[in-house]
Amino acid sequence: MHILRFLFLSLTLIAYDYIDCQSFKVKLTEHSVNVETVAFSYDGKQFASGAWDGTINLYTFDTSNNPIIKATYSGHLGAVTSLIFSKNGKYLVSASKDFSARVWNIDTPTKHKVFNLHMEPVTAAFLDAKNKYLITASLDGTIRNTLLENATKSKSIKLNGPILDLQLSKDFKFYFVAFKGGSIKKFQTTGKNLEVLSFVGHTDDINDLQLSPDGKYLASASNDKSIILWDVNSGKSYKKLSGFEWKVTSIKFSSDGNYIVGGCNNGNTKLFEVATEKLVSEFNELGMNVRDVAINRDGSLIIIATLMEGEKFGAVIYNSGITTAVANETAKKPNSASVKSKTNSKPTPKRK
């Protein structure tokens, strides 16, 4: 009997460890209102969350890999609608319902820049690869390309209809624009800003657009309960990820493009393997009405901005249970210091 009890407890602990490794890690409670958006830095060492009251929290990790708050940014007069770090990790860009975008200098946040460029809420804002221009889109139907050091130098593109999200191609030649109503279009960034392609397949509003890391595919999340992956050159859909019970509010590719995570308005978040369309994991232990999702560079952590039952704020970090190819490649690289020491070290002379 004692042996059976021991085996039962052992199996229970093993099962618990297995579930825990790809489940709830920690809940963030520093915001006092609903959290709308979350984002990881490119290197995965920092992340940020933006709330309905306009505040932004910046986090880092301690030596035990637990999140600790590093700073709080305030200034927005409306909900923060999106967050994105610059690739070099020096800047955090925020968009807001207060019609503005802000570029925060992470080391000296008091020197952040405010851009009041639109007549309606800003739905997307990010810097170009060289951190020279701020690119923004809004429900006012315009896209603006603004010199970061001089906001008066701003080029405006007026399109037909409210813009719900925006992506820029890796070669900077094209915009991918999600319009209210469910249409996605590809436009030239220069010249006459001609429409190049139309992506047809969704039957309701698009809530989020994401380009794959290699720039070959565009993913879209829609109120029609689906995620569609498109070929950016042909405009044709090649995969459709379904199984959601309600609106898909947000999506993110993993850093290697092998996985995609999508959040749903019913509180359920799904992690898919792109190649096989296989559902890898679901995250729904805490919260409801997922507002945004983010996945770190090595794929180990997923952050979900969600509403909590009995509480009006919340973001949850989960262990994903996966590891990206990027993380595996990094792990295989030799330590540069040890390589250098081996290269520079003199051979030990043989004893006579």
Secondary structure, DSSP 8 states (H G I E B T S, - for coil): -HHHHHHHHHHHHHHHHHHHHTSEEEEE---SS-EEEEEE-TTSSEEEEEETTS-EEEEEE-TTS-EEEEEEE---SS-EEEEEE-TTSSEEEEEETTS-EEEEESS-GGG-EEE---SS-EEEEEE-TTS-EEEEEETTSEEEEEETT-TT-EEEEE-SS-EEEEEE-TTSSEEEEEETTS-EEEEESSTT--EEEEE---SS-EEEEEE-TTSSEEEEEETTS-EEEEETTT--EEEEE---SS-EEEEEE-TTSSEEEEEETTS-EEEEETTTTEEEEEE-SS-EEEEEEEE-TTS-EEEEEEE-TT-S--EEEEE-S---HHHHHHHHS--HHHHHHHHHS-------
